[in-house]
Amino acid sequence: MTQSRDAAMQWQVTCQCGWRTHGTREQVIPAVKGHGKQAHGLEVSDEDVMALAVPAAGG
Ligand SMILES: [Zn+2]
């Protein structure tokens, strides 16, 4: 098993409303921020996003 650098790690975030996204930190952070603002009128920080993120299984 190869070690993954943080930058390449895949994450999954599921919103309270059932909306879901996955990808690297670079992808999920803006996606979740955009969703929070558009769908819920919420401003979320990078830390908020990563607090919700769970590592996505490979594949
Ligand atoms: Zn939502």
N, CA, C, O and the ligand as a Tripos MOL2 file, in Angstrom:
@<TRIPOS>MOLECULE
protein
  237   235    60     0     0
PROTEIN
NO_CHARGES

@<TRIPOS>ATOM
      1 N           0.8520   -1.2010    0.0000 N.3       1 MET1
      2 CA          0.0000    0.0000    0.0000 C.3       1 MET1
      3 C           0.8800    1.2400    0.0000 C.2       1 MET1
      4 O           1.7340    1.4080    0.8710 O.2       1 MET1
      5 N           0.6740    2.0740   -0.9450 N.am      2 THR2
      6 CA          1.4810    3.2830   -1.0210 C.3       2 THR2
      7 C           0.9220    4.3600   -0.1010 C.2       2 THR2
      8 O          -0.2860    4.4520    0.1210 O.2       2 THR2
      9 N           1.8210    5.1610    0.4210 N.am      3 GLN3
     10 CA          1.3780    6.2610    1.2660 C.3       3 GLN3
     11 C           0.8720    7.4050    0.4070 C.2       3 GLN3
     12 O           1.4750    7.7660   -0.6040 O.2       3 GLN3
     13 N          -0.2280    7.9540    0.8250 N.am      4 SER4
     14 CA         -0.7890    9.0760    0.0820 C.3       4 SER4
     15 C          -0.4230   10.3920    0.7540 C.2       4 SER4
     16 O          -0.5270   10.5420    1.9720 O.2       4 SER4
     17 N          -0.0060   11.3100   -0.0450 N.am      5 ARG5
     18 CA          0.2200   12.6480    0.4990 C.3       5 ARG5
     19 C          -1.1410   13.3090    0.7150 C.2       5 ARG5
     20 O          -2.1080   13.0010    0.0190 O.2       5 ARG5
     21 N          -1.2030   14.2020    1.6660 N.am      6 ASP6
     22 CA         -2.4690   14.8810    1.9560 C.3       6 ASP6
     23 C          -3.1020   15.4860    0.7160 C.2       6 ASP6
     24 O          -4.3190   15.4400    0.5380 O.2       6 ASP6
     25 N          -2.2760   16.0440   -0.1260 N.am      7 ALA7
     26 CA         -2.7830   16.7580   -1.2920 C.3       7 ALA7
     27 C          -3.5170   15.8400   -2.2590 C.2       7 ALA7
     28 O          -4.4050   16.2790   -2.9910 O.2       7 ALA7
     29 N          -3.1420   14.5660   -2.2570 N.am      8 ALA8
     30 CA         -3.7500   13.6300   -3.1980 C.3       8 ALA8
     31 C          -4.8570   12.8070   -2.5560 C.2       8 ALA8
     32 O          -5.5330   12.0310   -3.2320 O.2       8 ALA8
     33 N          -5.0410   12.9770   -1.2500 N.am      9 MET9
     34 CA         -6.0170   12.1690   -0.5360 C.3       9 MET9
     35 C          -7.4360   12.5240   -0.9540 C.2       9 MET9
     36 O          -7.7560   13.6910   -1.1790 O.2       9 MET9
     37 N          -8.2710   11.5190   -1.0550 N.am     10 GLN10
     38 CA         -9.6590   11.7350   -1.4470 C.3      10 GLN10
     39 C         -10.5400   11.8240   -0.2020 C.2      10 GLN10
     40 O         -10.4100   11.0470    0.7440 O.2      10 GLN10
     41 N         -11.4370   12.8000   -0.2440 N.am     11 TRP11
     42 CA        -12.3370   13.0490    0.8800 C.3      11 TRP11
     43 C         -13.7690   13.0410    0.3960 C.2      11 TRP11
     44 O         -14.0500   13.3150   -0.7710 O.2      11 TRP11
     45 N         -14.6720   12.7220    1.3110 N.am     12 GLN12
     46 CA        -16.0860   12.8000    0.9940 C.3      12 GLN12
     47 C         -16.7750   13.6430    2.0460 C.2      12 GLN12
     48 O         -16.5070   13.5190    3.2410 O.2      12 GLN12
     49 N         -17.6670   14.5010    1.5830 N.am     13 VAL13
     50 CA        -18.4440   15.3480    2.4890 C.3      13 VAL13
     51 C         -19.9190   15.1760    2.1630 C.2      13 VAL13
     52 O         -20.3350   15.3120    1.0120 O.2      13 VAL13
     53 N         -20.7040   14.8750    3.1900 N.am     14 THR14
     54 CA        -22.1440   14.7700    3.0300 C.3      14 THR14
     55 C         -22.7990   15.8570    3.8660 C.2      14 THR14
     56 O         -22.5900   15.9320    5.0770 O.2      14 THR14
     57 N         -23.5840   16.6900    3.2210 N.am     15 CYS15
     58 CA        -24.2840   17.7740    3.9020 C.3      15 CYS15
     59 C         -25.4940   17.2260    4.6550 C.2      15 CYS15
     60 O         -25.9670   16.1220    4.3840 O.2      15 CYS15
     61 N         -25.9810   18.0210    5.6050 N.am     16 GLN16
     62 CA        -27.1880   17.6520    6.3560 C.3      16 GLN16
     63 C         -28.3660   17.4000    5.4260 C.2      16 GLN16
     64 O         -29.2380   16.5850    5.7290 O.2      16 GLN16
     65 N         -28.3930   18.0980    4.2940 N.am     17 CYS17
     66 CA        -29.5170   18.0180    3.3630 C.3      17 CYS17
     67 C         -29.4110   16.8150    2.4370 C.2      17 CYS17
     68 O         -30.3200   16.5510    1.6500 O.2      17 CYS17
     69 N         -28.3100   16.0910    2.5270 N.am     18 GLY18
     70 CA        -28.1520   14.9130    1.6840 C.3      18 GLY18
     71 C         -27.2530   15.1530    0.4830 C.2      18 GLY18
     72 O         -26.8640   14.2050   -0.2000 O.2      18 GLY18
     73 N         -26.9170   16.4160    0.2180 N.am     19 TRP19
     74 CA        -25.9830   16.7380   -0.8620 C.3      19 TRP19
     75 C         -24.6170   16.1710   -0.5260 C.2      19 TRP19
     76 O         -24.2150   16.1390    0.6370 O.2      19 TRP19
     77 N         -23.9190   15.7310   -1.5350 N.am     20 ARG20
     78 CA        -22.6540   15.0420   -1.3060 C.3      20 ARG20
     79 C         -21.6270   15.4310   -2.3600 C.2      20 ARG20
     80 O         -21.9660   15.6920   -3.5150 O.2      20 ARG20
     81 N         -20.3780   15.4660   -1.9440 N.am     21 THR21
     82 CA        -19.2990   15.6800   -2.9090 C.3      21 THR21
     83 C         -18.0890   14.8900   -2.4700 C.2      21 THR21
     84 O         -17.9780   14.4880   -1.3120 O.2      21 THR21
     85 N         -17.1900   14.6730   -3.3980 N.am     22 HIS22
     86 CA        -15.9500   14.0220   -3.0180 C.3      22 HIS22
     87 C         -14.8280   14.4830   -3.9380 C.2      22 HIS22
     88 O         -15.0630   14.9840   -5.0380 O.2      22 HIS22
     89 N         -13.6080   14.2990   -3.4590 N.am     23 GLY23
     90 CA        -12.4380   14.7120   -4.2220 C.3      23 GLY23
     91 C         -11.3190   15.0490   -3.2540 C.2      23 GLY23
     92 O         -11.3730   14.7010   -2.0750 O.2      23 GLY23
     93 N         -10.3050   15.7310   -3.7680 N.am     24 THR24
     94 CA         -9.2110   16.1560   -2.9080 C.3      24 THR24
     95 C          -9.6510   17.3670   -2.0920 C.2      24 THR24
     96 O         -10.6900   17.9670   -2.3660 O.2      24 THR24
     97 N          -8.8550   17.7160   -1.0910 N.am     25 ARG25
     98 CA         -9.1440   18.9270   -0.3010 C.3      25 ARG25
     99 C          -9.3730   20.1280   -1.2010 C.2      25 ARG25
    100 O         -10.2780   20.9320   -0.9780 O.2      25 ARG25
    101 N          -8.5360   20.2320   -2.2190 N.am     26 GLU26
    102 CA         -8.5980   21.3720   -3.1350 C.3      26 GLU26
    103 C          -9.9420   21.4250   -3.8630 C.2      26 GLU26
    104 O         -10.4020   22.4920   -4.2720 O.2      26 GLU26
    105 N         -10.5590   20.2530   -4.0160 N.am     27 GLN27
    106 CA        -11.8400   20.1690   -4.7200 C.3      27 GLN27
    107 C         -13.0260   20.2830   -3.7850 C.2      27 GLN27
    108 O         -13.9860   20.9940   -4.0820 O.2      27 GLN27
    109 N         -12.9680   19.5790   -2.6420 N.am     28 VAL28
    110 CA        -14.1410   19.5650   -1.7680 C.3      28 VAL28
    111 C         -14.3410   20.8870   -1.0270 C.2      28 VAL28
    112 O         -15.4780   21.2850   -0.7720 O.2      28 VAL28
    113 N         -13.2540   21.5690   -0.6810 N.am     29 ILE29
    114 CA        -13.4110   22.8160    0.0820 C.3      29 ILE29
    115 C         -14.2250   23.8490   -0.7000 C.2      29 ILE29
    116 O         -15.2240   24.3440   -0.1790 O.2      29 ILE29
    117 N         -13.8350   24.1920   -1.9310 N.am     30 PRO30
    118 CA        -14.6560   25.1670   -2.6710 C.3      30 PRO30
    119 C         -16.0490   24.6400   -3.0010 C.2      30 PRO30
    120 O         -17.0080   25.4100   -3.0500 O.2      30 PRO30
    121 N         -16.1650   23.3280   -3.2270 N.am     31 ALA31
    122 CA        -17.4720   22.7530   -3.5490 C.3      31 ALA31
    123 C         -18.4320   22.8970   -2.3770 C.2      31 ALA31
    124 O         -19.5910   23.2770   -2.5520 O.2      31 ALA31
    125 N         -17.9330   22.5870   -1.1690 N.am     32 VAL32
    126 CA        -18.7820   22.6620    0.0160 C.3      32 VAL32
    127 C         -19.0970   24.1180    0.3620 C.2      32 VAL32
    128 O         -20.2200   24.4460    0.7440 O.2      32 VAL32
    129 N         -18.0910   24.9860    0.2220 N.am     33 LYS33
    130 CA        -18.3290   26.4100    0.4690 C.3      33 LYS33
    131 C         -19.4060   26.9370   -0.4690 C.2      33 LYS33
    132 O         -20.3060   27.6610   -0.0450 O.2      33 LYS33
    133 N         -19.3110   26.5730   -1.7410 N.am     34 GLY34
    134 CA        -20.2850   27.0180   -2.7310 C.3      34 GLY34
    135 C         -21.6710   26.4850   -2.4290 C.2      34 GLY34
    136 O         -22.6590   27.2110   -2.5380 O.2      34 GLY34
    137 N         -21.7460   25.2220   -2.0520 N.am     35 HIS35
    138 CA        -23.0310   24.6150   -1.7180 C.3      35 HIS35
    139 C         -23.6300   25.2720   -0.4840 C.2      35 HIS35
    140 O         -24.8140   25.6090   -0.4720 O.2      35 HIS35
    141 N         -22.8280   25.4550    0.5420 N.am     36 GLY36
    142 CA        -23.3180   26.0530    1.7820 C.3      36 GLY36
    143 C         -23.9160   27.4250    1.5440 C.2      36 GLY36
    144 O         -24.9490   27.7790    2.1120 O.2      36 GLY36
    145 N         -23.2540   28.1830    0.7010 N.am     37 LYS37
    146 CA        -23.7050   29.5390    0.4390 C.3      37 LYS37
    147 C         -24.9750   29.5500   -0.4170 C.2      37 LYS37
    148 O         -25.9460   30.2430   -0.1120 O.2      37 LYS37
    149 N         -24.9390   28.7680   -1.4870 N.am     38 GLN38
    150 CA        -26.0600   28.7690   -2.4280 C.3      38 GLN38
    151 C         -27.2930   28.0760   -1.8560 C.2      38 GLN38
    152 O         -28.4100   28.5710   -2.0080 O.2      38 GLN38
    153 N         -27.0970   26.9350   -1.2000 N.am     39 ALA39
    154 CA        -28.2300   26.1370   -0.7480 C.3      39 ALA39
    155 C         -28.7350   26.5580    0.6230 C.2      39 ALA39
    156 O         -29.9250   26.4390    0.9150 O.2      39 ALA39
    157 N         -27.8240   27.0540    1.4720 N.am     40 HIS40
    158 CA        -28.1930   27.3020    2.8680 C.3      40 HIS40
    159 C         -27.8900   28.7160    3.3420 C.2      40 HIS40
    160 O         -28.2470   29.0790    4.4620 O.2      40 HIS40
    161 N         -27.2420   29.5120    2.5110 N.am     41 GLY41
    162 CA        -26.8850   30.8620    2.9210 C.3      41 GLY41
    163 C         -25.8730   30.8880    4.0470 C.2      41 GLY41
    164 O         -25.8550   31.8190    4.8530 O.2      41 GLY41
    165 N         -25.0260   29.8660    4.1060 N.am     42 LEU42
    166 CA        -24.0450   29.7570    5.1800 C.3      42 LEU42
    167 C         -22.6410   29.9940    4.6680 C.2      42 LEU42
    168 O         -22.2830   29.5660    3.5710 O.2      42 LEU42
    169 N         -21.8450   30.6850    5.4800 N.am     43 GLU43
    170 CA        -20.4230   30.8270    5.1940 C.3      43 GLU43
    171 C         -19.6880   29.7670    6.0010 C.2      43 GLU43
    172 O         -19.8180   29.7280    7.2250 O.2      43 GLU43
    173 N         -18.9330   28.9240    5.3550 N.am     44 VAL44
    174 CA        -18.1640   27.9120    6.0700 C.3      44 VAL44
    175 C         -16.6780   28.0960    5.7980 C.2      44 VAL44
    176 O         -16.2650   28.4990    4.7100 O.2      44 VAL44
    177 N         -15.8970   27.7910    6.8120 N.am     45 SER45
    178 CA        -14.4460   27.9270    6.6830 C.3      45 SER45
    179 C         -13.8330   26.6220    6.1870 C.2      45 SER45
    180 O         -14.4900   25.5810    6.1800 O.2      45 SER45
    181 N         -12.5830   26.6850    5.7780 N.am     46 ASP46
    182 CA        -11.8650   25.4740    5.3820 C.3      46 ASP46
    183 C         -11.9090   24.4320    6.5080 C.2      46 ASP46
    184 O         -12.0740   23.2370    6.2640 O.2      46 ASP46
    185 N         -11.7560   24.9170    7.7460 N.am     47 GLU47
    186 CA        -11.7590   24.0150    8.8950 C.3      47 GLU47
    187 C         -13.1190   23.3540    9.0600 C.2      47 GLU47
    188 O         -13.2050   22.1790    9.4160 O.2      47 GLU47
    189 N         -14.1860   24.1130    8.8020 N.am     48 ASP48
    190 CA        -15.5370   23.5530    8.8950 C.3      48 ASP48
    191 C         -15.7160   22.4340    7.8820 C.2      48 ASP48
    192 O         -16.2920   21.3880    8.1800 O.2      48 ASP48
    193 N         -15.2140   22.6760    6.6830 N.am     49 VAL49
    194 CA        -15.3390   21.6650    5.6290 C.3      49 VAL49
    195 C         -14.5880   20.3980    6.0190 C.2      49 VAL49
    196 O         -15.1240   19.2950    5.9150 O.2      49 VAL49
    197 N         -13.3560   20.5580    6.4650 N.am     50 MET50
    198 CA        -12.5460   19.3860    6.7860 C.3      50 MET50
    199 C         -13.0410   18.6670    8.0360 C.2      50 MET50
    200 O         -12.7730   17.4800    8.2240 O.2      50 MET50
    201 N         -13.7680   19.3900    8.8930 N.am     51 ALA51
    202 CA        -14.3530   18.7470   10.0670 C.3      51 ALA51
    203 C         -15.4740   17.7930    9.6590 C.2      51 ALA51
    204 O         -15.7570   16.8100   10.3440 O.2      51 ALA51
    205 N         -16.1060   18.1090    8.5230 N.am     52 LEU52
    206 CA        -17.1930   17.2770    8.0040 C.3      52 LEU52
    207 C         -16.6820   16.1850    7.0800 C.2      52 LEU52
    208 O         -17.3730   15.1990    6.8240 O.2      52 LEU52
    209 N         -15.4570   16.3710    6.5800 N.am     53 ALA53
    210 CA        -14.9360   15.4520    5.5680 C.3      53 ALA53
    211 C         -14.4970   14.1290    6.1920 C.2      53 ALA53
    212 O         -13.9270   14.0940    7.2820 O.2      53 ALA53
    213 N         -14.7730   13.0630    5.4840 N.am     54 VAL54
    214 CA        -14.2800   11.7540    5.8800 C.3      54 VAL54
    215 C         -13.4460   11.2070    4.7320 C.2      54 VAL54
    216 O         -13.7580   11.4410    3.5650 O.2      54 VAL54
    217 N         -12.3820   10.4770    5.0640 N.am     55 PRO55
    218 CA        -11.5610    9.9180    3.9910 C.3      55 PRO55
    219 C         -12.3900    8.9700    3.1210 C.2      55 PRO55
    220 O         -13.0940    8.0930    3.6230 O.2      55 PRO55
    221 N         -12.2890    9.1700    1.8180 N.am     56 ALA56
    222 CA        -13.0210    8.3240    0.8870 C.3      56 ALA56
    223 C         -12.1820    7.0900    0.5650 C.2      56 ALA56
    224 O         -10.9770    7.1800    0.3280 O.2      56 ALA56
    225 N         -12.8350    5.9630    0.5610 N.am     57 ALA57
    226 CA        -12.1340    4.7330    0.2380 C.3      57 ALA57
    227 C         -11.6190    4.7850   -1.1900 C.2      57 ALA57
    228 O         -12.2550    5.3520   -2.0790 O.2      57 ALA57
    229 N         -10.4640    4.1870   -1.3880 N.am     58 GLY58
    230 CA         -9.8690    4.2010   -2.7150 C.3      58 GLY58
    231 C         -10.7710    3.5660   -3.7620 C.2      58 GLY58
    232 O         -11.5440    2.6530   -3.4730 O.2      58 GLY58
    233 N         -10.6560    4.0620   -4.9600 N.am     59 GLY59
    234 CA        -11.4830    3.5610   -6.0560 C.3      59 GLY59
    235 C         -12.5360    4.5290   -6.3280 C.2      59 GLY59
    236 O         -13.3580    4.3140   -7.2190 O.2      59 GLY59
    237 ZN        -26.8260   21.1450    1.9670 Zn       60 ZN60
@<TRIPOS>BOND
     1     1     2 1
     2     2     3 1
     3     3     4 2
     4     3     5 am
     5     5     6 1
     6     6     7 1
     7     7     8 2
     8     7     9 am
     9     9    10 1
    10    10    11 1
    11    11    12 2
    12    11    13 am
    13    13    14 1
    14    14    15 1
    15    15    16 2
    16    15    17 am
    17    17    18 1
    18    18    19 1
    19    19    20 2
    20    19    21 am
    21    21    22 1
    22    22    23 1
    23    23    24 2
    24    23    25 am
    25    25    26 1
    26    26    27 1
    27    27    28 2
    28    27    29 am
    29    29    30 1
    30    30    31 1
    31    31    32 2
    32    31    33 am
    33    33    34 1
    34    34    35 1
    35    35    36 2
    36    35    37 am
    37    37    38 1
    38    38    39 1
    39    39    40 2
    40    39    41 am
    41    41    42 1
    42    42    43 1
    43    43    44 2
    44    43    45 am
    45    45    46 1
    46    46    47 1
    47    47    48 2
    48    47    49 am
    49    49    50 1
    50    50    51 1
    51    51    52 2
    52    51    53 am
    53    53    54 1
    54    54    55 1
    55    55    56 2
    56    55    57 am
    57    57    58 1
    58    58    59 1
    59    59    60 2
    60    59    61 am
    61    61    62 1
    62    62    63 1
    63    63    64 2
    64    63    65 am
    65    65    66 1
    66    66    67 1
    67    67    68 2
    68    67    69 am
    69    69    70 1
    70    70    71 1
    71    71    72 2
    72    71    73 am
    73    73    74 1
    74    74    75 1
    75    75    76 2
    76    75    77 am
    77    77    78 1
    78    78    79 1
    79    79    80 2
    80    79    81 am
    81    81    82 1
    82    82    83 1
    83    83    84 2
    84    83    85 am
    85    85    86 1
    86    86    87 1
    87    87    88 2
    88    87    89 am
    89    89    90 1
    90    90    91 1
    91    91    92 2
    92    91    93 am
    93    93    94 1
    94    94    95 1
    95    95    96 2
    96    95    97 am
    97    97    98 1
    98    98    99 1
    99    99   100 2
   100    99   101 am
   101   101   102 1
   102   102   103 1
   103   103   104 2
   104   103   105 am
   105   105   106 1
   106   106   107 1
   107   107   108 2
   108   107   109 am
   109   109   110 1
   110   110   111 1
   111   111   112 2
   112   111   113 am
   113   113   114 1
   114   114   115 1
   115   115   116 2
   116   115   117 am
   117   117   118 1
   118   118   119 1
   119   119   120 2
   120   119   121 am
   121   121   122 1
   122   122   123 1
   123   123   124 2
   124   123   125 am
   125   125   126 1
   126   126   127 1
   127   127   128 2
   128   127   129 am
   129   129   130 1
   130   130   131 1
   131   131   132 2
   132   131   133 am
   133   133   134 1
   134   134   135 1
   135   135   136 2
   136   135   137 am
   137   137   138 1
   138   138   139 1
   139   139   140 2
   140   139   141 am
   141   141   142 1
   142   142   143 1
   143   143   144 2
   144   143   145 am
   145   145   146 1
   146   146   147 1
   147   147   148 2
   148   147   149 am
   149   149   150 1
   150   150   151 1
   151   151   152 2
   152   151   153 am
   153   153   154 1
   154   154   155 1
   155   155   156 2
   156   155   157 am
   157   157   158 1
   158   158   159 1
   159   159   160 2
   160   159   161 am
   161   161   162 1
   162   162   163 1
   163   163   164 2
   164   163   165 am
   165   165   166 1
   166   166   167 1
   167   167   168 2
   168   167   169 am
   169   169   170 1
   170   170   171 1
   171   171   172 2
   172   171   173 am
   173   173   174 1
   174   174   175 1
   175   175   176 2
   176   175   177 am
   177   177   178 1
   178   178   179 1
   179   179   180 2
   180   179   181 am
   181   181   182 1
   182   182   183 1
   183   183   184 2
   184   183   185 am
   185   185   186 1
   186   186   187 1
   187   187   188 2
   188   187   189 am
   189   189   190 1
   190   190   191 1
   191   191   192 2
   192   191   193 am
   193   193   194 1
   194   194   195 1
   195   195   196 2
   196   195   197 am
   197   197   198 1
   198   198   199 1
   199   199   200 2
   200   199   201 am
   201   201   202 1
   202   202   203 1
   203   203   204 2
   204   203   205 am
   205   205   206 1
   206   206   207 1
   207   207   208 2
   208   207   209 am
   209   209   210 1
   210   210   211 1
   211   211   212 2
   212   211   213 am
   213   213   214 1
   214   214   215 1
   215   215   216 2
   216   215   217 am
   217   217   218 1
   218   218   219 1
   219   219   220 2
   220   219   221 am
   221   221   222 1
   222   222   223 1
   223   223   224 2
   224   223   225 am
   225   225   226 1
   226   226   227 1
   227   227   228 2
   228   227   229 am
   229   229   230 1
   230   230   231 1
   231   231   232 2
   232   231   233 am
   233   233   234 1
   234   234   235 1
   235   235   236 2
@<TRIPOS>SUBSTRUCTURE
     1 MET1         2 RESIDUE 1 A MET
     2 THR2         6 RESIDUE 1 A THR
     3 GLN3        10 RESIDUE 1 A GLN
     4 SER4        14 RESIDUE 1 A SER
     5 ARG5        18 RESIDUE 1 A ARG
     6 ASP6        22 RESIDUE 1 A ASP
     7 ALA7        26 RESIDUE 1 A ALA
     8 ALA8        30 RESIDUE 1 A ALA
     9 MET9        34 RESIDUE 1 A MET
    10 GLN10       38 RESIDUE 1 A GLN
    11 TRP11       42 RESIDUE 1 A TRP
    12 GLN12       46 RESIDUE 1 A GLN
    13 VAL13       50 RESIDUE 1 A VAL
    14 THR14       54 RESIDUE 1 A THR
    15 CYS15       58 RESIDUE 1 A CYS
    16 GLN16       62 RESIDUE 1 A GLN
    17 CYS17       66 RESIDUE 1 A CYS
    18 GLY18       70 RESIDUE 1 A GLY
    19 TRP19       74 RESIDUE 1 A TRP
    20 ARG20       78 RESIDUE 1 A ARG
    21 THR21       82 RESIDUE 1 A THR
    22 HIS22       86 RESIDUE 1 A HIS
    23 GLY23       90 RESIDUE 1 A GLY
    24 THR24       94 RESIDUE 1 A THR
    25 ARG25       98 RESIDUE 1 A ARG
    26 GLU26      102 RESIDUE 1 A GLU
    27 GLN27      106 RESIDUE 1 A GLN
    28 VAL28      110 RESIDUE 1 A VAL
    29 ILE29      114 RESIDUE 1 A ILE
    30 PRO30      118 RESIDUE 1 A PRO
    31 ALA31      122 RESIDUE 1 A ALA
    32 VAL32      126 RESIDUE 1 A VAL
    33 LYS33      130 RESIDUE 1 A LYS
    34 GLY34      134 RESIDUE 1 A GLY
    35 HIS35      138 RESIDUE 1 A HIS
    36 GLY36      142 RESIDUE 1 A GLY
    37 LYS37      146 RESIDUE 1 A LYS
    38 GLN38      150 RESIDUE 1 A GLN
    39 ALA39      154 RESIDUE 1 A ALA
    40 HIS40      158 RESIDUE 1 A HIS
    41 GLY41      162 RESIDUE 1 A GLY
    42 LEU42      166 RESIDUE 1 A LEU
    43 GLU43      170 RESIDUE 1 A GLU
    44 VAL44      174 RESIDUE 1 A VAL
    45 SER45      178 RESIDUE 1 A SER
    46 ASP46      182 RESIDUE 1 A ASP
    47 GLU47      186 RESIDUE 1 A GLU
    48 ASP48      190 RESIDUE 1 A ASP
    49 VAL49      194 RESIDUE 1 A VAL
    50 MET50      198 RESIDUE 1 A MET
    51 ALA51      202 RESIDUE 1 A ALA
    52 LEU52      206 RESIDUE 1 A LEU
    53 ALA53      210 RESIDUE 1 A ALA
    54 VAL54      214 RESIDUE 1 A VAL
    55 PRO55      218 RESIDUE 1 A PRO
    56 ALA56      222 RESIDUE 1 A ALA
    57 ALA57      226 RESIDUE 1 A ALA
    58 GLY58      230 RESIDUE 1 A GLY
    59 GLY59      234 RESIDUE 1 A GLY
    60 ZN60       237 GROUP 0 **** ****
